[in-house]
Amino acid sequence: MTTSPATDAGAATGLSEPLLSNRNGVHAGALVVTPVAANGHGGKAKDKYWKDVDQPGDMAVAPDLENGGGRPLLFSNRRVKNIILYPYRVLILIRVIAVILFVGWRIKNNNSDVMWFWVISVVADVWFSLSWLSYQLPKYNPIKMIPDLATLRKQFDTPGRSSQLPGIDVIVTTASATDEPILYTMNCVLSILAADYHIGRCNCYLSDDSGSLVLYEALVETAKFAALWVPFCRKHQIDPRAPESYFELEGPLCGGASHKEFIQDYKHVCTQYEEFKKHLDMLPNTIRQRADIYSKTGTKDEDAKVTWMADGTQWPGTWLDPAEKHRAGHHAGIVKIVQSHPEHVVPLGVHESNDSSLNFDGVDMRLPMLVYVAREKCPGVEHNKKAGALNAELRISALLSNAPFFINFDCDHYINNSEALHAAVCFMLDPREGDNTGFVQFPQRFDNVDPTDRYGNHNRVFFDGAMYGLNGQQGPTYLGTGCMFRRLALYGIDPPCWRAEDIIVDSNRFGNSLPFLNSVLAAIKQEEGVTLPPTLDDSFLEEMTKVVSSSYDDSTDWGRGIGYIYNMATEDIVTGFRIHGQGWRSMYATMEREAFRGTAPINLTERLRQIVRWSGGSLEMFFSHISPLFAGRRLSLVQRLSYINFTIYPLTSLFILMYAFCPVMWLLPTEILVQRPYTRYIVYLIIVIVMIHVIGMFEIMWAGITWLDWWRNEQFFMIGSVTAYPTAVLHMVVNILTKKGIHFRVTTKQPVADTDDKYAEMYEVHWVPMMIPAVVVLFSNILAIGVAIGKSILYMGTWSAAQKRHGALGLLFNLWIMVLLYPFALAIIGRWAKRTGILFILLPIAFLSTSLMYIGVHTFLLHFFPSMLI
């Protein structure tokens, strides 16, 4: 991605030239020129190498519809055109043959100056080949699936009759009000409340794993602002519906009958949003002041540290001044309904609303149900991180709404396309594989990444390449956020094609809450039903508290065969694997306007910490009882190979790290060759490497990505291979020896305070031990290149032609490593990296200085200690 997804906020034209567009990109009543899609690639350009195809079952369903029966097809399949696909497959086959010949040639010519290194290098080449093949095979049949929103509306949500759309429970997870900005979280909530989906069938739950009063009161403020924001979105059909992202957009707006009314509405809502943000910023001080006032009027000493709610009651969660049962990791479970379920009668807006002068005639003013949840935490009890929080949400949502579909968002993501929930439902209700679809995953897109994507955050080679490939198999893996699940799949129930008639639902598996057990039975019997919240009497409140208690999972199947999987650093890939292993398939949803967007860590240290957790969690899975080598009895062969690759890829870094240190051989006085004949070895090596990039050229075409996307993927894999991945391997070794899992650390998302540079965080240097190998590799290569230049100057007249050729080929390898580590070199020079061309000055100076130093030392030794050069 080479363009910023949104223009800078705070532009002078922000109020006078807002962007207004409906879901089709056209303003209702005004002429709007919609900017290019945020991904920098137009929809038609991305699809020019794809063609529409039929999937088995298409032709069988269509005649039934003509006779008034059957169910309509709700998504279309696209396949890469043969002119691209067939050469792509042939190239993969040719490279497989070339690699086999290359390894065979190396074994046949087992001649090396360092045999132990030769043996390791041959093993490394075999490992690289198998790893590449397991990653490449699933992409032999990439499929793109496009939801048919018009058909879905016509069949299930026609105006004037009762909606048949299924219910959706939407979960937003946050772990810390400190590390995760409250404004991000509330924007996510607002985008959900304003989503274009049947209001009574969409419910929003906020999972606050910190039990913080500031988050609860921020949610209350959000519900108040939503009463204005949501009708405004519905009236003018705007996108995106997260206000922070929407008010950052710019676009030319011309004439139209409703131009004046829209501008008036826009200015009013923008003003109210600024007030809303001020209220959020003031909440910590407001709560602190309230606590001070209550403590002064209190009569008991123990009340001095109490954190009080606005209604004068004690907050049951964590307090500002930690106390027993009111601190991080030790607080009661909390469930509070902030916004009740909408009534059956649709209340349309009146000309004058209660809190503004906006005209909402004909606009549905209702809001989806909004619930705050903080699960109980107790000392000495394993809370299972994000997986435990999601399982608690799965249970509490079953009691309150029991929607058949369940979608989760990280708090720094938001709904970018108001039709996204409809799109996911298209795949779940399709008559072909809909009933056997366990989850629908959307691509991850990011707003805050720098235009050059220095650290490969967009990862489009994976999201737009590998995931389309898996779409042609059993489906993509679960990626942690922006994924809609079928509730029954999360409950560990088999898909209809494998399901037994008698399904056991008992307390040994699901826990000892009778209302929850009844909700599971209800979900099995009627997946598409709509459940209204029951009466909140004392017994029901007690049940809600029970299902979010810290001990509810004990002696049950939660975290193993039910819900999100425990005892892993990353719950996403292992949960998706468990669902696939039961026979469910998954879908990768594609929309022209991205469904969801979020933020990514643009600071290198935070990015590497994120990669350590992901890769470490993958390794944990490979060496666990649910390893893709053996588990997952209903996985297809290619799907299993994909999961093996996804879980074992960090081990590749050990061989890459070994090769990265090869340049130190330049520092030795004599020539050492890993493989003889050396020239032929390097030529063969170049051929098999170049073929990867030729294959990549075809992937770039059909995936709709750019060369920069491809190259950043190559660079960051190299950076990760000398930093994060070896660290993950070390964690795994420690885990095996000590039985202690990988330490979970929430990725810090608080931006650096720099109003002049939105990417200021990228230039901050935070040194961590895992960066040491990369620094050593970088400076080893700098020294090696300098020494090579020095040797060339000293020995050029005495070297043979073979030695000159060997030196040139070895130097090429050094330069290749330097190019791959270029983003890392920028990172470690901090704010100097704002001028990206500075390395083209610093590196030549370093090379020249090293070569002159080598020549000086060599000359000195030659004159005074000549025996040392022998």
N, C-alpha and C positions, 0 to 999 in steps of 0.2 A: 504494500500500500504506500503510494508515494504522495498522497495528498491528505491534508488534515481533514478529519471527518466533520469538523465544525469550525467555523471561523471564530476568531477571538471574541470573548465576551467583552461587554462594556463599550462597544463601538458607538460613535456619536449618532449613527443613524438607527440605533436599536429601536426607538419608539416610532420613528416616522416611517420606517420601511420594514415592517415585520414580514415574516414569511407565513403565508396562509395557504394551505393546500389540503384538499380532502384526500381520501385514501387512494384516489386515482391520479393524484398529482395535479388536480385542477381545482381552483378556488370556486366555491359555490357562490356565484354572483359577482366574481371579480376575476380579472385576468392575472394569472400568476405564472412566472417563469421559474420552474422548479430547477434547482441546481443539480449538478451531476450527483449520482448516488455517492454516499459517503465512502464507499470502498474504492472509489477512483476508477471503476470499470463500469461502463454502461451495460445494462442487461442484455441488449441485443449482441453487443460485442462479445460478451462472455459465452453466449449460447450459439455462436455461429458455427462451432464445431460439433454441435449436438443435433440429434434428430429425434422426433417423436416415434415411439415404438409401442406396441401392444404387449401387455403382460399376460401370461396364461390366465384365462378366465374373462378377459375383456369381451371377447366375441360371444361368450355364453350369457353374459349379463344383459347386454344391450337388447336382444329380442324380448326378454322378459319385461323390460321397461316399456317397450312398445305395446305390450299387452296389458299394461297397467300393473304389473307385478315386479318383484325384485327390488334391489336397492341400487341407486345410481353410483357410478364410479366417481370418487371424490378426489383423485389425484391422477396425474399423467406421468408416464415414465419417459425419460429421454436417455438416449444412448449415444456414445461418441460415434461420429460418422466413420464409416469404414476406411475412408481415405487417410484418416489419422490413426484409427484403432489397429488396423492390421499391420502397418509398418511399426507401430509401437510394440505390438506383441512380438514381431519378428526380431526387433532389436533386443528385446529382453532375452529371447531364446539364443540369439547370437552371442550376447554377453555371457550367458550361462556356459555356452560351449567354450568361449574364450577364456573364462576363468578356470574351467576344468583343465584346459590345455596349459594354461599358465602355471597352475599348481603342479600339474604333472611334469612340466619342464623343470621346475625348481627341484622337485624330488629327484628327477633323473640326473640333474646336474648339481649334486650336493657338494659343491665346492665353495668353501668360504674361509676367510681369514679368522673368523670367530665362530666355530661350529655351534656352540651353545646358543649364540644369538641367532644363527641361521635356523636352528630347530624352532625357537620361539617365533621367529618371523614367519615360518611356514605355517605353524599353528594359527598365527594371527591372520594370515591370508585366507585360510580355510574358514576361520570364524567370521571374518568380514564377508566372505562369499555367502555363507549360510544365513547370516543376519540380513544381508541385502535381499536375498531370495525370499525369505519369510516376510519381509516388508513389501517386496515388489509383487509377489504372486496375487494377493487380493485385489490388486489394481488392474488385473487383466480384463475385467469387465465392469468398468465404472458406470454407475447409474445415477441419474439425477431425477428426483421426484418433486413435482410441482403441484401444490394443492389447488383444487378447483373451488374457490370460495363462493362463486356465484351459484354453483350447483348445491353446495352445502346450505346456503341461505334458502334457496328455492325449496329444497326438500325438508329442511328441519326448522327453519326460522322465517317463514313467510309472514310479512306484516298482515295484521288483521286476524290471525289465528294463533292459537296457543303454541308457544315455542316447544320444539321437541329436542332442543339441544341438551346434551348431558351436563351435569354439574362439574365444576372444576374447583379444587381447593389449591390456592396459590400460597406458597410459603416463602417468606423472606427470612434468611438467617443472618444474624449478626452475633459476634462473640465479644465485642468490646466497643464501648462508646468512645474510647480514647484512641485506639488504633484505627477504627473505622468511622469516618466522619458521619455525624448524625444527618447532615444534609443529604449525603448520598443515599442513606437508608430511607429517608422520608421521600425523596424523589422516586425511589423504586416503588414505594407504597403508592404514591400518587399516580404513577403510570399504570399500576394494576387496577386501582379504583376507577380510572378513566378508560380502561381498555374497552374496545368495542365488542362486548359480549353481553349476552342476556344478563341483566343486573341481578336477578334473583338466583342465578345459577353460577355465580362467580363469588368466591369467598376468599378473603385475604387474611393471612395469619402472620404475625411478626414473632419470630423466635428470638428472644433476647437471652443469650447464654450468660450474660453478666448480671441479670436481675436488677438492672439499673433504673432508678426512678426517672432519671432524665430522659431515658428512651421511652418510658411509658407516657410521660407528660408531653414529649415531642410527638408521640403518636396521637394524643388527644388534640394537640394543636393542628396536626396534619388533617385529622378528620374535620376540623372546623374550616380549614382552608379548602379542603376538597369539596365542600358544599358550594363553593364558588368556582373552583378550577374545573371540576368534572362537568358541570353544565356548560361551561365555556367551551370545553373541548368538544362536547357533543353538538353544540350549536354550530360551531364553525368547522367541525371535522378536521381538526389539526393533527399533525404528527411531527415530532414525537410528543407524547403526552407526559413526559417528565419535564416539569417547568424549567429546571435549570438548563437542560439541553435545548429546550424549545426557545427560550429567550436569548440563547447564544447565537441562534441562526440568523442569517441575513438573506434577503432576497428581494428583488424588485417587485413592487406591487403597483398595479395600474388600475385605474378606474373601476367601474362596476357599480351596480345598484346598491350593494351593501357595503361599499368601501368605507363610507363615513361611520356607519354603525360598528363595523369591525374595528376600526381604529380606536373608537371610543371604548369598546369592550377591552381591546388589547391593552390600552393605557391603564385602564382601571385595574385589570387583573395583574398587570406587571407591578403596579404600585402596591397592591395587596400582597403580592409575592415577596416584595422587598420587606414589607412589614412582617410577614411570616418568618423570613430568615432572621430578622432582628429578634423576634420572640424566641426562636431556637437558640440563638447565640446567648440570650439572656437567661435561659433556663437554669444552668448550673448556679449562677448567682442568685436567681429567684429562690431556688430550693435551699441554698445555703442561708439566705436571709430569713426564710420561713423557719428553718430549723433554729436559728438564733433567737427568733421571737418566741417560739414555743418553749425553748429551753429556759428563757428568762421568766416566763409565766408558769413554768412547771413547778411542781412541789416535791418531786422525787429526784434524788441525785442521779438515779439510773436513767432518767429521761434526758440527761444533758447531751447525750450523743445521738439521740433519735433523729432519723430523717422522716419528715412528715409529708403526707400527701396534701393536696389542696383542700380536701374536705375535712382536714383535721385529724385523720387517722394515721396510725403508724404504717410506714411502708414495710411490707413483709420481705422485701428483697434486700439487696446490699445497701448499706448506709454510707453517707459521705464520710463519717467517722466510723470505721469498721468496729463491730462489736460481735459478741458471740451470737451465732445464728443470723448474722446480718453482715456478712463479709463475702468477698470473692471466694467461691468454692464451698460456701456454707450458708445457704439461705433456703427459705421455704419455696414450694412451688406456687406459681401465680398464674391464674387464668382470668383475664378481664375482657369482657366484650365492650369494645370502645364504640362500635357502630353496630346497631342491631340489624338483623336480617330485614331487607325491605319488605314492605307490605304487599299484598296481592294486588291492590288497586294501584294503577300507575298515576301518581300525582304529577300532572304537567305543570311547568313553570307558569307563574303569574307575571303580569306586566312589570310589577315592581316587586322584586324579591326582598326578603327581610334585611339583607345586609348590603345591598348595593342598588344602584339605579339601572342595572342591566335588564334588558328585556329577554326573558326566557320563555316566552309564549311557545307552547308546543314542545318544550324540551323536558325530557324525563329528569326530574331532580333527585331521584333516589340514588343511594349509594350502596355498593355491596357490603356485606357483613365484614367487619374489621375486628380482629381479636388479637390481644396481646398475650403472649405466653412466655413464661420463664420457668423452666423445669427445676425441680428441687435438686439441690446439691448438698452433699454431706462429706465431711472429712473422711479420708480413707476409703472412699467409694470411687471406683473407676467410672467416669462419666462418659467415656467413649467419644469425646470431642464432637465434631459436627454430626457424625452418624447417630450418636445418642440423642442430640437435639432434634434431628429430623424424625427419628422414630417416635419421640414424644409428640411431635407435631402430627405425625401420622395417626396416632391414637386419639389425640384431643380433637382433631378435625373429624375423625370418624364419629365421635359422640355428638358434635355440633352440626355437622353438615353431611358427612359421609358421601362426598362426591365420588363418582367412579374414577375420576382422573385427578392426579396430584402432581403439581409442578413446583419446582423449587428454584429460587434465585439467591445468589450471593447478594449481599446488601449493596454492593457497588455496581450492580447491573440494573437495567430498567427496560421496559417494553418500548422498543423503538418503532415498531409497526403495530398500530392498534388492532390489526386483524390477526396478530400472531396466534392468539388462542384459537380462533377459528381454524387457522392453518393446521395446528396440531391435531385438532379434532377430526379434520378431513382424513388423516391417516388412520385414526382409531376406528372410524365408522365405515371405512371403505369395505365393500363386500368381498374383496379378494383375500387380503391377509389382515384386515383390520382387527378381527376378533383374536388373532394370534399375535398381535403386536403388543409387546410389553412396554415399550417406551419410544418416544419420539424425541430425538436430539436435534437441537438447532446449532448452527455455527456460532462461535464466540467472536465478537467484534469489539473493538476498543476505541474510545474517544481520545484519550490523552497521550497516545503514542506519538513520538516525534515523526515528522514527515519522512525521514529516511529509515525509520524503524531500526535503529542501531542495534538493539539487542533481540531482534526477531520476535517481538511480542505478538505480532499478528499471526505468525505461524501458519500462513496460508497454504504452505506445502502440505501440512497435515490436515487443516480444516477443509480445504478445497480439493485436496488430492486423495489422501489416504481414506478420508471418510466417504467420499463418493465411491471409492473402490469397495469398501465394506458394504455400501448400500447394495451392491450387486451380489453380496454373500448373505450372511445372516443378519447383517445390519451393523451400524456403528456402535462403538462402546459408549458408555455413559461418561460425560465429561465434567460432571460436578455441578453445573448450573445451566439454566435454560433448557431443561429436559422435562417433558411431561410423561409421567408414568401411569400405567393402569394400576389402580389400587390393588387389584387381585394379584398382579405380578409381584408387587412389593410384599404382599402377604405370603409369598412362597407357594402360591397355588399354580398348578400346571396350566398351560394354555388349553383351549378347548380341544385341539387336535390330539392332545395327550392326556386329557383330564379323566380321572376316574369318576364314576357316578357318585360314590360316597366320599365326601370330603370331611375329614375330621377337624372340628373346631372345638378345642377344649382349653381349659386353663393351663394345662401342662405346656402347651405350645404358645398360646396367645396371652397368658396372664389371667389373673383372677378377678377381672372386672366383668360382671354379667352384662351390663349395658354395652360394653365394648364387644364382647362375644356375640351379642345379638346384632350389633352393627356389621360384624364380619359376615354373619349368615345373610343379613339383608343385602350386603354388597354382592354376595354370590348369586342370590336369587334374582336380583333386579339391578343390573349394573348401571342402567341409564336412568334410574329413578332420581327424584329430587327430594332430599330430606330437609325439612324445616327444623330449626333448633327446638328442642323440647323445652318444657317449662323448667325454669332454673330454680327448682326448690332445693331444700337443704340436702336431700339425698343425692340429687344430681350434681350439686356443687362438690359433694364429697367424692363422687366418682371421678369428676374432672381432676381433682387434686390427686387422686390415687394414680391415674394413668400417667401423670407427669412426675410421680415420685421417683426418687433415686433408686429405690429397691424394686421397682415394678418388673424390671427385666430379669431379676434373679430367677434361676432355675426354669427359664423359658427358652424358646427358640429365637427370641429377639436378638438380632445381631449375628445370627448364624444362618438359619434357614428362613427367617422372617425379617423384613425391613432392610435397612441399610446395615452393611456388615461391619462388625466391630474388630478391634485389635489389629487395625491396619492404619498406617500413617495417612493413607488416602482411601476414603470410603467409596470413591466413584467407580474406578475401574473394576474393583472386586465385586461391587454390587451389580454392575452391568454384566459381569461374567457369570455371577450366580443366576441371574435371570435368563441369560442366553443358554446356560447349561441345562435349564429346565425345559428348553425347547421353544421359548418365546423368540420372536425376531424383533428387530428394532428398525426404525426408519430415520433417515437424515433429511430433515425438511429444508427446502430451499425457497426463499422468497426474494423477489427483485429488490424490495426494500428490506434491509436486514431486520429480522424479528426483534432481536435484543442487542443491546450494546452495554458496555461497562468500562471499567478502568483497569489498567494493568500497571505493575511496578516498573517504572522506567529508570529507576536507579539500579545499577548493576548488582550491588550487594543484595538488595531485596529480591531482584530477579533470580539471582543464584540460589538464595535461600528457598525460594519457591520451587526451583528446579530440584533442589536436594530433597524436599519433601515429596514431590511427585515421583522422582526416580527411586527414592528410597522405599516409598510405598509400593512401587511396582516390584522391586526386588523382594520385599517382604512377602508379597503375594506368590511369587515364583517359588520361594522356599517354604511355603506354608502348606497346610493340608488341602488347600483349594488351588493348588498349582495347576496351570493350564496343561501341564504335561499329562496329568492323570484325571483331574476332576472335570465336571461338565459332560455328563454322559450323552447329552443330545447336541453337542456342538458339531458343526460340520468340520471337515478336515482343514479347509482353508481358514475358517474362523478360528480354529484352535491354533494354527500357525501364527495368525495375527496376534492373538493374545500372548503366545510365547514370545514373540518379538517385542510386544509392548511391555513385557515384564522383565525381560533379561537384557534389554539394550544397554543399561549402564555398564555392564561388564565389558562391552566393546571399548570403553574408555581406557582400560588397562593397557590394551595393545596400542591404542593411539598415543597414549602417554609415553610408551616405550619408544615408538617411532619419533615422537616429537623431540626426544632427547638425543637422537642420532647425530645432529649437527655437532655435538661436542667432539666427534671424531676429528673435526678439523683442528681441534686444539692439540691433537697428538702429533708428534714429529714425523711419524711414518704413515704411509697410506694403508688404511684398513678397509677392505671391501666385504660387505655382507654376503654378496652373491657373485660368483664368477661363472661365465663371462658377464662383467658388470654392465657394459653398454647395452647388451641385448636385454639384460634384466630390467634396466631402467626404461628401455623402449617398450617392453611388454607391459610394464607397470603403468606407463603413460597411456597406453592403448586402453587398458581396462578401466582406468580412471576417466579418460575422455568419453568412453562409451556411456558412463553414468550420466554425464552432462548432455550427451546427445539424446539419451532417453528422457532426460529432464526437459529438453526442449519440447518434446511432444507433450509431456505433462503440463508444461506451461501453457501450451495451446488449449488443451481440452479442459484444464482446470480453471482457465481464465485468470491466471496470476501473471506476475511480471518477472523479468529477470532479476530485479532487485529482491523480490520476495524469495526467489530460489536461492540467490547468493547469500542473503541474510540467514537463511536456514542452514546453509553450509557453514558459514562463519560461526554461528552460535553453537552449532553442534560441536565444532572444534573447541570453542571456548568452554562449553560445558564439559567436554571430555578431559580437560586439564584442570578443572575446578570442581564443579558440582557433582559430576558422576562418580569420580573416584571417592569423593567424600561420602556419597550414598553407599558405595561398596564397603567403605570402612565402617559406616554405621551398621550395615548388614552383618558384617563379620562380628562386630561387638554384640549385636542382637543375638546372633547364633550362640556366642560364647556365654553371654550373661543373661539372656532371655529378657533384655530390656529393649522395648521398641524405640523407634525413632522419635525424638523429641518434636512435638508439634509446636510450631510458632506461627501465630497469626501474621500474615503479611501486612506490614504497616502501609496504610493507604492515605495517611495524612500528608497533604502536599507541603512542599517547602514554601515558606512565606516569602515569595518574591513576585510582586505585582508586575514587574517589568518583563519577566520571562516565564512563560507557562511551562517551560521544560527545565526550569532551574534545578529540579530534583535530579535530573540526569547527570548533572555536572558535579554532584556531591560525591566525594570519595569516602567510603566507609570500609576500612581494611578489615578483613577477616582471614583466619588461617587458610581457608580453602583456596584463597587467591595466590598463595605462595608458589605452588607448582607452575601456575601460568606465568608468574613473574620470572621464575627461573627459566622456563622454556623460552620466553620472549627474549630475555637478556642473553641466554645461551646462543640463540640464533643470531642476535646482533653481534656478539663476539665472534661467532663462527664465520659470519659473512665478512667481518673486518679482517679476521685472520686469513680467510681465503684470498681476499684482495691483496693482503700483504705477501702471502706465499706466491701469488701470481707474479707480483712485481719482482720478488727475489729469485724465483726459480723458473720463470718463463723460458729463459734461454736454455735451461738444462733439462726441462721436462720432456718426456717423449710425447708423441701424438696421443697415445692411449691415456697417459696421465692428464694431459690437457682436457681430453674428452671426459674423463672421469670427474675431473674437477668442475667442469662446466655443468655436468648433469647433477652432481651433488649440490652445487650452488643453486640450481633450479629448485631442488627440494627445499633448501633453506628459505628461498624467497616465497615459495608456496605457503609454507607455515607462517611466515610473516604477514602475508596477505590475509590468511584466515584469521589471524589474531589481531588484525587492524582495529576492530571495535574495542577490544580489550585494551590495546595500547592507548586509544583515545580516552578510555575510562580512567586509567590510572594517572593521566596528566590533569585531571580535574577540569577547572574552568578554562584552562588553555585550549581545551578541545572544542570550545565554541568556534574556533577557527580551525575547521577540520583539515585544512591544507597544511597545518603546522607540522604534521608528522613528515611531510615530504621535505621539510627542511631539517627537522631534528634527526631523522633516521640517517640520511646521508652524512650528516656531521658525525654521528655516532660511528658509522661504518668507517669513515675516513680516519677518525681519531683512533679507533681500534687498530686499523691497518698500520698507521704511523707508529703506534706504540709497539706493535709486533715487530715492525722493521727495526725500530730503535733497540728493543731488547735483543733481537736476533743479532744485530750488528755488535752490540756490546759483548754478548756471549762469544761471538765468533772471534773477537780480538783478545778477550781476556780469559775466557773459559771454553775454548774450542772443544774440549773433551765432552762437554755437556750436550753438544749438538750431534754427537755420533750416535 
